[in-house]
Amino acid sequence: MNYDIVIAGCGFTGTVIAFKSAMEGKRVLIVEKRNHIAGNMYDYIDEAGICVQKYGPHSFHTNNEEVYEFITQIGDWYEYILRARVMIDGKYTPSPFNFKTIDQYYPAPKAEILKQALVEYYNSAKKVTVVELLESDNELIREYANFLFEKDYRPYTAKQWGIAPEELDISILKRVPVRLDYTDGYFDDKYQLMPEGGFTSFFEKMLSNPLIDIRLNCDVLDLVEIDGNNIIFENELLNVPFVYTGPLDELFRYKYGKLPYRSLKFDMQIHNVDSYQETSGVAYPMAEGYTRITEYKKIPVQDIKGKTTIAVEYPVTYGTEEGKEPYYPILTENSKEMYKRYCELASKVNRLYVCGRLGDFKYYNMDDAVLRALEVYEDIRKTY
Ligand SMILES: Cc1cc2nc3c(=O)[nH]c(=O)nc-3n(C[C@H](O)[C@H](O)[C@H](O)COP(=O)(O)OP(=O)(O)OC[C@H]3O[C@@H](n4cnc5c(N)ncnc54)[C@H](O)[C@@H]3O)c2cc1C
């Protein structure tokens, strides 16, 4: 073995570990099954000359100083405040909903009473969850909550997770915020950023160290076998750390069954107009089949006239012809139990480090993925 570490997956997690290892003089091999680097952050210029993101819209946001320091030491970033909208009854309203939403859908006198009631009831809090609104004992607040629930959360969530609206467990909305002022912005994080030149270019910088070799179009499962406590790599016992950022059930050849995911299909379309919709991301809860449309020339802002590229986003079943990518883990008692059993197997394998959104079977924002990678790297470092 000519390498000091082998990493499966060239997304944020694998790339951060590769970068850190190479900085300390380690020889790194990355094995990536796709034909490109950058994982789900991969972007490219399409036929309309617009930078688009193949696996859905990504903008970076974090409150974590360590993550901020890490990413800004590698490349240049600029501030990008993501604003998003929801289309309800033919009107764009802010996402998360804010007081403008109330002004848009309520007659003025009633809107004033409702806004006042919200400020008083929640002691001037900046935001609450929709579940808290639904559980309020103030009738007017509950009426507003039901309006939002029926027009947006219920149809949107049912489509997103592929369940009938009646089956919807409202507890999955526990973290969805509703703003109690006029703040217009999707995230509240201190740092909201986009990389200068795009994500793929940022990844190229992270991977530019000559100590890093990358094998694209290569499924690590064709090279690796778990033999009891050992990892066999290309028919030889692997005696260096092996970082695996793919799905854990695949590594163990589905021994305990398949972990469930929700997938997405993106229908990319080029339109001969300057602008297609009000913001880069708009949710369409009432639309048939699709949940969201992203207009890429607005994320990042690109000065291109007469053309625009949109991606219409359809949630689909994972493991089907149209649902090839595992996007969102479906967390149920069963799936969590199955994942735990896989983790028990993984913990017995020497030099195996499982991480990333797939390895950890968790939804991670990019900053969570970076932080987790930095943590795992520290563990690996102790063994060098
Ligand atoms: C639609 C969507 C929008 C998102 N938007 C945002 C956003 O705006 N902001 C934000 O912070 N986060 C966002 N995220 C989350 C973000 O995508 C993740 O945080 C990020 O992908 C985590 O990086 P990762 O390296 O763990 O996983 P990935 O980026 O998925 O990388 C894993 C890599 O491993 C490779 N791999 C898997 N199996 C194998 C194998 N057997 N052999 C070789 N290679 C393998 C995969 O091909 C992939 O390239 C979004 C997620 C989705 C689904």
The ligand as an ORCA input file, in Angstrom:
! r2SCAN-3c Opt
* xyz 0 1
  C     -31.418     18.823     -1.788
  C     -30.403     19.134     -0.742
  C     -30.034     20.464     -0.511
  C     -29.096     20.759      0.466
  N     -28.789     22.081      0.689
  C     -27.924     22.408      1.663
  C     -27.627     23.781      1.937
  O     -28.147     24.701      1.294
  N     -26.749     24.041      2.930
  C     -26.132     23.059      3.667
  O     -25.330     23.362      4.557
  N     -26.376     21.739      3.410
  C     -27.256     21.393      2.432
  N     -27.504     20.062      2.164
  C     -26.727     19.021      2.886
  C     -25.387     18.672      2.155
  O     -25.668     18.108      0.896
  C     -24.564     17.702      3.028
  O     -24.204     18.367      4.217
  C     -23.268     17.213      2.352
  O     -23.546     16.499      1.170
  C     -22.484     16.302      3.304
  O     -21.290     15.859      2.682
  P     -20.853     14.332      2.748
  O     -19.444     14.300      2.309
  O     -21.161     13.779      4.095
  O     -21.810     13.581      1.729
  P     -21.832     13.613      0.122
  O     -21.692     15.003     -0.373
  O     -23.028     12.858     -0.289
  O     -20.530     12.797     -0.292
  C     -20.449     11.403     -0.168
  C     -19.710     10.891     -1.405
  O     -19.456      9.492     -1.223
  C     -19.585      8.876     -2.484
  N     -19.798      7.445     -2.283
  C     -20.864      6.833     -1.711
  N     -20.721      5.498     -1.764
  C     -19.529      5.257     -2.377
  C     -18.842      4.072     -2.741
  N     -19.341      2.856     -2.493
  N     -17.642      4.179     -3.380
  C     -17.116      5.411     -3.649
  N     -17.732      6.554     -3.343
  C     -18.935      6.495     -2.697
  C     -20.773      9.580     -3.100
  O     -20.800      9.410     -4.509
  C     -20.517     11.031     -2.677
  O     -19.783     11.739     -3.647
  C     -28.492     19.729      1.232
  C     -28.861     18.403      1.016
  C     -29.824     18.121      0.061
  C     -30.259     16.688     -0.115
*
